[in-house]
Amino acid sequence: MEDKKSLVLIGRIASVMSVLMYVSYIPQILDNLSGHSGDPIQSFVAMLNCIFWTIHGLFGSDGHTRDMPIVIANIPGILFGFTAFITVFIH
């Protein structure tokens, strides 16, 4: 029983850390918008990665099993990754 509680806690911490990782794109987005554009490749690849993880979280390995912590942790990556990518090209 204690192992299951530990795993749930680790999953929650990992989800929070994932969201924080993608929220950290905000300074890059602000730099992009102020004319100091960064490299678009990393944010584009992160966005694609998050799209695939979100699909996996919604449908699971069997096509039916949902894993909502994976979905919740990756949606900010789609939004912030896309925003960081697209703002590189806006001046």
C-alpha positions as a Markdown table, in Angstrom:
| # | Residue | x | y | z |
|---|---|---|---|---|
| 1 | Met | 0.0 | 0.0 | 0.0 |
| 2 | Glu | 2.8 | 2.4 | 0.8 |
| 3 | Asp | 4.5 | 1.8 | -2.5 |
| 4 | Lys | 1.3 | 2.8 | -4.4 |
| 5 | Lys | 1.0 | 6.0 | -2.4 |
| 6 | Ser | 4.7 | 6.8 | -3.2 |
| 7 | Leu | 4.0 | 6.2 | -6.9 |
| 8 | Val | 1.0 | 8.4 | -6.9 |
| 9 | Leu | 3.0 | 11.2 | -5.2 |
| 10 | Ile | 5.8 | 10.8 | -7.7 |
| 11 | Gly | 3.3 | 11.0 | -10.6 |
| 12 | Arg | 1.8 | 14.2 | -9.2 |
| 13 | Ile | 5.3 | 15.8 | -8.7 |
| 14 | Ala | 6.3 | 14.8 | -12.2 |
| 15 | Ser | 3.1 | 16.3 | -13.6 |
| 16 | Val | 3.7 | 19.6 | -11.8 |
| 17 | Met | 7.3 | 19.6 | -13.0 |
| 18 | Ser | 6.2 | 19.0 | -16.6 |
| 19 | Val | 3.8 | 22.0 | -16.5 |
| 20 | Leu | 6.5 | 24.2 | -14.9 |
| 21 | Met | 9.0 | 23.1 | -17.6 |
| 22 | Tyr | 6.6 | 24.3 | -20.3 |
| 23 | Val | 5.6 | 27.5 | -18.5 |
| 24 | Ser | 9.3 | 28.3 | -18.5 |
| 25 | Tyr | 8.8 | 29.1 | -22.3 |
| 26 | Ile | 7.3 | 32.5 | -21.2 |
| 27 | Pro | 10.7 | 34.3 | -21.1 |
| 28 | Gln | 11.5 | 32.9 | -24.6 |
| 29 | Ile | 8.1 | 34.0 | -25.9 |
| 30 | Leu | 8.7 | 37.5 | -24.5 |
| 31 | Asp | 12.2 | 37.7 | -26.0 |
| 32 | Asn | 10.8 | 36.6 | -29.4 |
| 33 | Leu | 8.1 | 39.3 | -29.3 |
| 34 | Ser | 10.7 | 41.9 | -28.4 |
| 35 | Gly | 12.8 | 41.1 | -31.4 |
| 36 | His | 15.4 | 38.8 | -29.8 |
| 37 | Ser | 14.2 | 35.6 | -31.5 |
| 38 | Gly | 15.5 | 32.3 | -30.3 |
| 39 | Asp | 15.8 | 29.0 | -32.2 |
| 40 | Pro | 12.4 | 27.6 | -33.2 |
| 41 | Ile | 13.5 | 24.0 | -33.4 |
| 42 | Gln | 13.4 | 23.1 | -29.7 |
| 43 | Ser | 10.0 | 24.5 | -29.0 |
| 44 | Phe | 8.6 | 22.9 | -32.2 |
| 45 | Val | 9.9 | 19.5 | -31.3 |
| 46 | Ala | 8.7 | 19.9 | -27.7 |
| 47 | Met | 5.2 | 20.8 | -29.0 |
| 48 | Leu | 5.2 | 17.6 | -31.3 |
| 49 | Asn | 6.4 | 15.5 | -28.4 |
| 50 | Cys | 3.6 | 16.8 | -26.2 |
| 51 | Ile | 1.0 | 16.2 | -28.9 |
| 52 | Phe | 2.1 | 12.5 | -29.1 |
| 53 | Trp | 2.1 | 12.1 | -25.3 |
| 54 | Thr | -1.4 | 13.7 | -25.1 |
| 55 | Ile | -2.7 | 11.3 | -27.7 |
| 56 | His | -1.2 | 8.4 | -25.8 |
| 57 | Gly | -2.7 | 9.8 | -22.6 |
| 58 | Leu | -6.1 | 10.0 | -24.1 |
| 59 | Phe | -6.2 | 6.6 | -25.8 |
| 60 | Gly | -3.5 | 4.6 | -24.0 |
| 61 | Ser | -1.7 | 1.6 | -25.4 |
| 62 | Asp | -4.9 | -0.3 | -25.9 |
| 63 | Gly | -6.9 | 2.4 | -27.5 |
| 64 | His | -9.2 | 2.9 | -24.5 |
| 65 | Thr | -7.3 | 3.5 | -21.3 |
| 66 | Arg | -7.0 | 7.1 | -20.4 |
| 67 | Asp | -4.1 | 8.5 | -18.3 |
| 68 | Met | -5.3 | 12.0 | -17.5 |
| 69 | Pro | -2.1 | 13.1 | -15.6 |
| 70 | Ile | -0.2 | 12.6 | -18.8 |
| 71 | Val | -2.7 | 14.6 | -20.7 |
| 72 | Ile | -2.8 | 17.4 | -18.2 |
| 73 | Ala | 1.0 | 17.6 | -18.0 |
| 74 | Asn | 1.4 | 17.8 | -21.7 |
| 75 | Ile | -1.3 | 20.3 | -22.8 |
| 76 | Pro | 0.7 | 23.3 | -21.5 |
| 77 | Gly | 3.6 | 22.0 | -23.6 |
| 78 | Ile | 1.4 | 22.1 | -26.7 |
| 79 | Leu | 0.2 | 25.6 | -26.0 |
| 80 | Phe | 3.5 | 27.1 | -24.9 |
| 81 | Gly | 5.6 | 25.2 | -27.4 |
| 82 | Phe | 3.4 | 26.4 | -30.2 |
| 83 | Thr | 3.4 | 30.0 | -28.9 |
| 84 | Ala | 7.2 | 29.9 | -28.5 |
| 85 | Phe | 7.6 | 28.5 | -32.0 |
| 86 | Ile | 5.3 | 30.9 | -33.8 |
| 87 | Thr | 6.5 | 34.0 | -32.0 |
| 88 | Val | 10.0 | 33.4 | -33.5 |
| 89 | Phe | 8.6 | 34.5 | -36.8 |
| 90 | Ile | 6.6 | 37.5 | -35.6 |
| 91 | His | 8.5 | 40.8 | -35.5 |
